[in-house]
């Protein structure tokens, strides 16, 4: 089991969707951690966005299944996992469709979640491609539910990652808009739709 879980983390980091599907079907556990406490979700979070969406959607569907039939019964929609204590909606805002994010909210996902780096859902969405609809949805939800503190929340830790070979360092004390600017400044291959996010976030 250790080998199959390690292989799933490898596939997640390389965005190998076909292999990830095969491994989960064979019993691989996306919540299993490596020596640094990172799950397959964590390993996919920067460069494996198709696999991240796949695993997140499968895991969410599992939380909505009768307890006796679940693959991963220890994890509900709001159960933190991995090195940063993220929940499924943390990953969903990075990679899933806006309707999946909405379904998680309807199922009781906590939109106020902040991960171990002090990143809110808005922070997590702000540095990923194709997130305009998700960002606009989050802004509406935060305002409607009175979570104004999440609109201007600041990261609490320095966070380093690599996107397609380009290292990006996110400082502590940044808003979601600041994170956008940081990736745009440091990643020459940064998706240009991050420029559009600044229209909503600034």
C-alpha positions as CSV (number, residue, x, y, z in Angstrom):
1,X,0.0,0.0,0.0
2,X,2.9,2.4,0.7
3,X,4.2,2.0,-2.8
4,X,0.8,2.6,-4.5
5,X,0.3,5.7,-2.4
6,X,3.8,7.0,-3.2
7,X,3.1,6.4,-6.9
8,X,-0.1,8.4,-6.6
9,X,1.8,11.3,-5.1
10,X,4.3,11.0,-8.0
11,X,1.4,11.0,-10.6
12,X,-0.3,14.0,-8.9
13,X,2.8,16.1,-9.0
14,X,3.2,15.4,-12.7
15,X,-0.5,15.8,-13.5
16,X,-0.8,12.3,-14.9
17,X,-4.6,12.0,-14.8
18,X,-4.8,8.5,-16.4
19,X,-2.3,7.0,-13.9
20,X,-4.0,8.8,-11.0
21,X,-7.4,7.3,-12.0
22,X,-5.9,3.8,-12.3
23,X,-4.2,4.1,-8.9
24,X,-7.2,5.3,-7.0
25,X,-9.3,2.6,-8.6
26,X,-6.7,0.1,-7.4
27,X,-7.0,1.4,-3.8
28,X,-4.5,4.3,-3.5
29,X,-5.3,6.8,-0.8
30,X,-4.9,10.5,-1.8
31,X,-4.8,11.4,1.9
32,X,-1.7,9.3,2.7
33,X,1.3,11.4,3.4
34,X,5.0,11.4,2.5
35,X,7.9,12.0,4.9
36,X,7.1,15.8,4.9
37,X,3.4,15.3,5.6
38,X,2.3,16.1,2.1
39,X,-0.6,14.3,0.6
40,X,-1.3,13.7,-3.1
41,X,-3.5,16.8,-2.9
42,X,-0.5,18.8,-1.7
43,X,1.8,17.4,-4.3
44,X,-0.6,18.3,-7.1
45,X,-1.4,21.8,-5.8
46,X,1.1,23.8,-7.9
47,X,1.6,21.8,-11.1
48,X,-0.9,19.0,-11.1
49,X,-4.2,20.9,-11.4
50,X,-6.0,18.4,-13.5
51,X,-5.2,15.6,-11.0
52,X,-6.0,18.0,-8.1
53,X,-9.4,18.5,-9.6
54,X,-9.9,14.8,-10.1
55,X,-8.9,13.8,-6.6
56,X,-10.8,16.6,-5.0
57,X,-14.0,15.8,-6.8
58,X,-13.6,12.1,-6.0
59,X,-12.9,12.8,-2.3
60,X,-15.9,15.2,-2.1
61,X,-18.2,12.6,-3.7
62,X,-17.0,10.2,-1.1
63,X,-18.0,12.5,1.8
64,X,-21.5,12.6,0.4
65,X,-21.8,8.7,0.4
66,X,-23.3,6.6,3.1
67,X,-20.7,6.0,5.8
68,X,-20.7,2.2,5.3
69,X,-19.8,2.6,1.6
70,X,-17.1,5.3,1.9
71,X,-13.5,4.8,0.7
72,X,-12.0,7.3,3.1
73,X,-14.4,7.5,6.1
74,X,-12.0,9.4,8.3
75,X,-12.3,12.5,6.1
76,X,-15.4,14.6,5.9
77,X,-16.0,17.8,3.9
78,X,-14.3,19.9,6.7
79,X,-11.6,17.5,7.8
80,X,-8.2,19.1,7.5
81,X,-5.4,17.0,6.0
82,X,-1.8,17.2,4.8
83,X,1.1,19.4,5.7
84,X,-1.0,22.7,5.6
85,X,-4.2,21.5,7.3
86,X,-6.3,22.2,4.2
87,X,-9.8,21.0,3.6
88,X,-11.4,19.9,0.3
89,X,-12.8,23.3,-0.6
90,X,-9.2,24.7,-0.3
91,X,-8.2,22.4,-3.2
92,X,-11.5,23.0,-5.0
93,X,-11.0,26.7,-5.3
94,X,-7.6,26.1,-6.9
95,X,-8.7,23.6,-9.5
96,X,-12.4,22.6,-9.7
97,X,-15.3,24.2,-11.5
98,X,-17.3,26.9,-9.8
99,X,-20.3,24.5,-9.6
100,X,-18.2,22.0,-7.6
101,X,-17.2,24.8,-5.2
102,X,-20.9,25.8,-4.8
103,X,-21.9,22.1,-4.2
104,X,-19.3,22.0,-1.4
105,X,-20.7,25.1,0.2
106,X,-24.2,23.7,0.0
107,X,-22.8,20.5,1.7
108,X,-21.6,22.6,4.6
109,X,-18.0,23.4,3.6
110,X,-16.5,26.1,5.9
111,X,-15.7,29.0,3.6
112,X,-13.7,30.7,6.4
113,X,-11.0,28.0,6.3
114,X,-7.4,29.3,6.5
115,X,-4.6,26.9,5.9
116,X,-1.3,26.6,7.7
117,X,0.3,29.4,5.6
118,X,-2.5,31.7,6.5
119,X,-4.1,31.5,3.1
120,X,-7.8,31.9,2.8
121,X,-9.9,30.5,0.0
122,X,-9.5,33.8,-1.9
123,X,-5.7,33.6,-1.5
124,X,-5.7,30.0,-2.9
125,X,-7.7,30.9,-5.9
126,X,-5.9,34.1,-6.7
127,X,-2.7,32.4,-8.0
128,X,-4.2,29.7,-10.2
129,X,-5.4,29.9,-13.8
130,X,-9.0,29.9,-14.8
131,X,-10.3,31.1,-11.4
132,X,-12.2,34.2,-12.3
133,X,-15.7,32.7,-11.8
134,X,-14.5,31.1,-8.5
135,X,-13.1,34.4,-7.3
136,X,-16.2,36.3,-8.1
137,X,-18.3,33.6,-6.3
138,X,-16.1,33.8,-3.2
139,X,-16.4,37.5,-3.1
140,X,-20.2,37.3,-3.3
141,X,-20.3,34.7,-0.6
142,X,-18.0,36.5,1.8
143,X,-19.9,39.7,1.4
144,X,-23.3,38.0,1.8
145,X,-22.2,36.1,4.9
146,X,-20.5,39.0,6.5
147,X,-17.0,37.6,6.2
148,X,-15.4,40.9,5.3
149,X,-12.3,39.9,7.2
150,X,-11.6,37.3,4.5
151,X,-11.7,40.0,1.8
152,X,-8.6,41.7,3.2
153,X,-7.0,38.8,5.1
154,X,-3.2,38.6,5.1
155,X,-1.0,35.6,4.7
156,X,0.9,34.7,7.9
157,X,3.9,32.7,6.6
158,X,6.4,32.8,3.8
159,X,5.5,30.2,1.2
160,X,7.8,29.0,-1.6
161,X,6.7,26.9,-4.6
162,X,7.7,26.1,-8.2
163,X,5.4,26.5,-11.2
164,X,6.7,24.7,-14.3
165,X,10.3,25.2,-13.2
166,X,9.9,28.8,-12.0
167,X,10.4,29.4,-8.3
168,X,8.0,31.8,-6.7
169,X,8.3,33.1,-3.1
170,X,5.2,34.5,-1.5
171,X,6.0,36.7,1.5
172,X,3.9,36.9,4.7
173,X,1.5,39.7,5.1
174,X,0.0,39.6,1.6
175,X,-3.6,40.0,0.4
176,X,-5.0,37.9,-2.4
177,X,-4.3,40.8,-4.8
178,X,-0.7,40.9,-3.6
179,X,-0.3,37.2,-4.2
180,X,-1.5,37.7,-7.8
181,X,1.1,40.5,-8.3
182,X,3.8,38.3,-6.7
183,X,3.3,35.4,-9.2
184,X,3.0,37.8,-12.1
185,X,6.3,39.4,-11.2
186,X,8.2,36.2,-10.5
187,X,6.8,33.6,-12.9
188,X,7.6,34.4,-16.6
189,X,5.1,31.7,-17.6
190,X,2.4,33.0,-15.3
191,X,-1.2,32.6,-16.8
192,X,-2.2,36.1,-17.9
193,X,-5.7,35.7,-16.6
194,X,-4.2,36.6,-13.2
195,X,-4.1,40.2,-14.5
196,X,-7.9,40.0,-14.8
197,X,-8.2,38.9,-11.2
198,X,-6.8,42.2,-10.0
199,X,-9.9,43.9,-11.4
200,X,-12.0,42.0,-8.8
201,X,-9.5,41.8,-5.9
202,X,-8.0,45.3,-5.8
